[in-house]
Amino acid sequence: MNAFGLVSRSSRCIRVTGALRTAATAVASTSSQRFKMTLASPRIRSINSGQKCSGVIAQASVRFAAARYSTETPPPKNDDKSKADDKGDGKQETKASREKLLPSTGPLSPIGIGLFLLSAGGILYYFTVKKDQIRQERLANQNKQETFGKPHVGGPFELTDHKGKPFSDKDLRGKFALIYFGFCHCPDICPDELDKIGDALEILDRNALTKDTIQPVFITCDPQRDSPEAIEEYLQQFHPKFVGLTGSIDQVRSACKAFRVYFSKPPKVAENQDYLVDHSIFSYFMDPNGEFVDVYGKDRTAEYMAADIEQRIKQFVAVGGKIEKEQQ
């Protein structure tokens, strides 16, 4: 081979090497498709097919470029397909995580939690709204009973006072009356209640509106022992305005029945034998027309009785009621 031939072959090999470098650069920076197009270009094809120089170098360069591309730049995925796969994976992960947090059955499932919230809401509704409605209905019923419900207490009676004179319900017309049923041999309860009535009267006598407007009355439940003389002596311990009443057994029983008073004594009592009488412990407040107003039990104080009676008298006067005051 002459010198001219060697120079020509060398220049060709240099051109082949430059082309291969170009192909390797294209492979490193572009996609696989562009790499194939570069290798299939007319320049590379003509060099590989038409030239016989440096075949081993050309093949080695191509292999090196391919290996470099495969190690440095992995083939990209189809964008649309990868996005769809990512979305699918995300949905699967979300569903799996939801199944982990909320089981499909049991108290912690969506249905179980919903039933729990519904029950809690029902309980809250009952203890707030419904309970308040029940309370309002109860108060309304109480008001109806106070307004329209009036017990049938009181009525006609004919007895004898502590002076031995006849005394009936008509003698109480025109003034308020505070009536108590008891017996003179009562050791403690009757004296306490009569003292309480006297204290309430003293409070009421301090007011010009209520002074001398109330007649206190003591009716015995033990007519066998409580004669007019015994009652007169007994009442000297209490307020001077008290009127004491007694009578026959039938007369006393009729008066107690009119005022719904219970009383009972031992069935067999020997003469001069001491005994106690069981009876109701109430003070009945009646208006000047003989109508029942209110009743005061053992638990009421004299102050409470005086305040309530004063309010009742004001209401009676406000609607045009007439009161006869006791002449001193």
C-alpha positions in Angstrom: 0.0 0.0 0.0 1.4 3.4 -1.0 1.5 6.5 1.2 -1.4 8.0 -0.5 -3.6 5.0 0.3 -2.7 5.1 4.0 -3.5 8.8 4.3 -6.8 8.2 2.5 -7.7 5.3 4.9 -6.7 7.3 7.9 -8.9 10.2 6.9 -11.8 7.8 6.4 -11.3 6.2 9.8 -11.2 9.7 11.4 -14.5 10.5 9.6 -16.0 7.2 10.8 -14.9 7.9 14.4 -16.5 11.4 14.3 -19.7 10.0 13.0 -19.8 7.4 15.7 -19.1 10.1 18.4 -22.0 12.0 16.9 -24.2 8.9 17.2 -23.1 8.3 20.8 -23.9 11.9 21.7 -27.3 11.6 20.1 -27.9 8.4 22.0 -27.0 10.0 25.4 -29.2 13.0 24.9 -32.3 11.7 23.0 -34.7 8.8 23.1 -34.3 5.3 21.9 -36.2 6.1 18.7 -33.8 8.9 17.8 -30.8 6.6 18.5 -32.2 4.1 16.0 -32.8 6.8 13.4 -29.2 8.1 13.9 -27.8 4.6 13.3 -30.0 4.2 10.3 -28.9 7.5 8.7 -27.4 7.3 5.2 -24.1 8.6 6.5 -23.6 5.8 9.0 -25.1 3.2 6.6 -22.8 4.2 3.8 -19.7 4.1 6.1 -20.6 0.7 7.6 -21.5 -0.9 4.2 -19.2 0.8 1.7 -16.0 1.1 3.7 -13.8 -1.7 4.9 -11.6 0.3 7.3 -11.6 -0.2 10.9 -14.7 -2.6 11.2 -13.7 -3.7 14.6 -13.4 -0.1 15.8 -16.9 0.8 14.4 -18.6 -2.2 16.0 -16.9 -1.5 19.3 -17.9 2.2 19.3 -21.5 1.3 18.5 -21.6 -1.3 21.4 -20.0 1.3 23.7 -22.6 3.9 22.8 -25.4 1.5 23.3 -24.1 0.3 26.6 -23.6 3.9 27.8 -27.2 4.8 26.8 -28.7 1.8 28.5 -26.8 2.4 31.8 -27.2 6.2 32.0 -30.6 6.9 30.5 -33.3 4.3 31.1 -35.9 4.1 28.3 -38.7 6.6 29.1 -42.2 5.2 29.6 -45.2 6.3 27.7 -46.5 9.5 29.4 -50.2 8.7 29.1 -49.7 5.1 30.2 -47.5 6.0 33.2 -50.0 8.6 34.3 -52.8 6.1 34.1 -50.7 3.6 36.1 -49.9 6.2 38.7 -53.6 7.1 39.0 -54.5 3.5 39.3 -51.8 2.9 41.9 -53.0 6.0 43.8 -56.5 4.7 43.8 -55.5 1.3 45.0 -53.3 2.8 47.8 -56.2 5.2 48.8 -58.7 2.3 48.9 -56.3 0.1 50.8 -55.5 2.8 53.3 -59.2 3.5 53.8 -59.9 -0.1 54.4 -57.1 -0.1 56.9 -58.5 2.9 58.8 -62.2 2.0 58.5 -63.1 -1.7 58.4 -66.1 -2.8 56.4 -67.9 -4.4 59.4 -68.0 -3.9 63.1 -68.5 -0.9 65.4 -65.7 1.1 63.7 -67.1 0.6 60.2 -68.9 3.6 58.5 -72.3 2.0 59.3 -71.3 1.5 62.9 -70.0 5.0 63.3 -73.2 6.3 61.6 -75.4 4.4 64.0 -73.4 5.6 67.0 -73.8 9.3 65.9 -77.5 8.8 65.3 -78.0 7.3 68.8 -75.9 10.1 70.3 -78.0 12.7 68.5 -81.2 11.1 69.7 -80.0 11.0 73.3 -78.9 14.6 73.1 -82.3 15.6 71.7 -84.2 13.8 74.5 -82.1 15.3 77.3 -82.4 18.9 75.9 -85.4 19.6 73.7 -87.7 16.8 74.8 -86.9 17.1 78.5 -87.7 20.8 78.3 -91.0 20.1 76.6 -91.9 17.6 79.2 -91.1 20.1 82.0 -93.2 22.8 80.3 -96.1 20.4 79.9 -95.9 19.5 83.6 -95.8 23.1 84.6 -98.8 23.8 82.3 -100.7 20.9 83.9 -99.9 22.2 87.4 -101.2 25.7 86.4 -104.3 24.1 85.1 -104.9 22.3 88.3 -104.3 25.4 90.4 -106.6 27.4 88.2 -109.4 25.0 87.6 -109.0 22.4 90.3 -110.5 23.4 93.6 -111.1 20.9 96.4 -114.5 20.6 98.0 -113.4 21.6 101.5 -115.8 23.2 104.0 -119.5 23.2 104.3 -122.3 23.8 106.8 -122.0 22.8 110.4 -123.7 23.5 113.7 -121.7 23.3 116.9 -121.4 25.0 120.3 -118.8 27.6 121.2 -116.7 27.7 124.3 -119.2 30.1 125.9 -122.0 27.5 125.4 -123.7 29.4 122.6 -124.7 27.9 119.2 -122.2 28.5 116.5 -122.5 27.6 112.8 -120.7 28.2 109.5 -122.9 31.3 108.9 -121.3 33.0 111.9 -118.0 33.1 109.9 -119.5 34.9 106.9 -118.0 38.3 106.1 -114.5 37.6 107.4 -111.6 35.2 106.7 -111.3 32.2 109.0 -108.4 30.0 110.0 -109.8 26.7 111.3 -107.8 24.0 113.1 -109.1 20.5 114.3 -107.5 19.0 117.4 -108.2 18.1 121.0 -107.4 19.7 124.4 -105.4 16.7 125.7 -102.9 16.7 122.8 -99.5 16.8 124.4 -97.4 18.6 121.7 -98.7 18.9 118.1 -101.9 20.8 118.8 -100.2 23.4 121.1 -97.5 23.9 118.5 -100.0 24.5 115.7 -102.2 26.8 117.7 -99.1 28.8 118.8 -98.1 29.1 115.1 -101.6 30.4 114.2 -101.3 33.0 117.0 -97.9 34.1 115.7 -99.2 34.5 112.2 -102.1 36.6 113.4 -99.8 38.9 115.3 -97.8 39.5 112.1 -101.0 40.2 110.1 -102.3 42.6 112.7 -99.3 44.9 112.0 -100.8 45.6 108.6 -103.8 47.9 108.3 -105.2 45.9 105.4 -105.1 42.5 107.2 -105.6 43.6 110.8 -108.8 42.2 112.5 -109.8 40.4 109.3 -109.2 36.8 110.3 -111.1 34.7 112.8 -109.1 31.8 114.3 -111.2 28.7 115.1 -110.5 25.6 117.1 -112.8 22.6 116.6 -112.3 19.6 118.9 -112.1 16.0 117.6 -112.7 14.7 121.1 -116.2 15.9 122.2 -116.5 13.3 125.0 -113.8 15.0 127.0 -113.7 18.6 125.5 -116.7 20.4 126.9 -117.2 24.1 126.4 -115.6 24.8 129.8 -112.6 22.6 129.1 -112.1 24.3 125.7 -112.4 27.8 127.2 -109.7 27.0 129.8 -107.5 25.4 127.2 -107.6 28.3 124.8 -106.4 30.8 127.4 -102.9 29.6 126.6 -103.2 30.9 123.0 -104.3 33.9 121.0 -107.3 35.7 122.6 -109.2 35.8 119.4 -109.7 32.0 119.2 -113.2 30.6 119.2 -113.4 27.0 120.5 -116.2 24.7 119.2 -117.6 21.4 120.3 -120.8 19.4 120.1 -122.2 16.0 120.0 -120.3 13.1 118.4 -122.5 13.3 115.3 -122.1 17.1 115.0 -118.3 16.9 115.3 -118.1 14.0 112.8 -120.2 16.0 110.3 -118.0 19.0 110.6 -114.9 16.9 110.2 -116.4 15.2 107.1 -117.2 18.6 105.5 -113.5 19.7 105.9 -112.1 16.3 104.9 -110.5 15.8 108.4 -109.5 12.4 109.5 -109.7 11.5 113.2 -109.6 8.3 115.2 -109.5 7.3 118.9 -109.1 3.9 120.6 -112.3 1.8 120.2 -112.5 0.7 123.8 -111.8 3.3 126.4 -112.7 2.9 130.1 -114.1 5.8 132.0 -111.5 8.3 133.2 -108.9 6.5 131.1 -106.4 8.8 129.3 -106.0 8.3 125.5 -104.8 10.1 122.4 -106.7 11.0 119.3 -105.1 10.5 115.9 -106.2 13.3 113.5 -105.2 15.4 110.5 -102.7 18.3 111.1 -103.9 21.1 108.9 -105.0 24.7 109.2 -107.8 25.5 106.7 -108.0 29.1 105.4 -111.5 30.1 104.3 -112.7 33.3 102.6 -115.6 35.6 103.7 -117.9 33.6 101.5 -117.2 30.3 103.2 -115.1 29.1 100.2 -111.9 27.2 100.7 -108.7 29.2 99.9 -105.7 27.2 101.0 -104.4 24.8 103.6 -101.2 25.0 105.7 -99.5 21.8 107.0 -97.2 21.2 109.9 -94.1 22.1 107.7 -95.3 25.7 107.1 -94.0 28.4 109.4 -95.9 31.4 110.9 -94.0 33.8 108.6 -95.0 31.8 105.5 -98.6 31.6 106.6 -98.8 35.4 107.3 -97.2 36.3 103.9 -99.4 33.9 102.0 -102.6 35.0 103.8 -101.7 38.7 103.2 -101.3 38.0 99.4 -104.6 36.1 99.3 -106.4 39.0 101.1 -105.0 41.5 98.6 -106.2 39.3 95.7 -109.7 39.0 97.2 -109.9 42.8 97.7 -108.6 43.5 94.2 -111.5 41.7 92.6 -114.1 43.6 94.7 -114.4 41.3 97.7 -115.8 42.7 100.9 -114.4 42.1 104.4 -116.0 42.7 107.8 -113.5 43.7 110.4 -113.9 42.8 114.0 -115.2 45.6 116.2 -112.9 46.3 119.2 
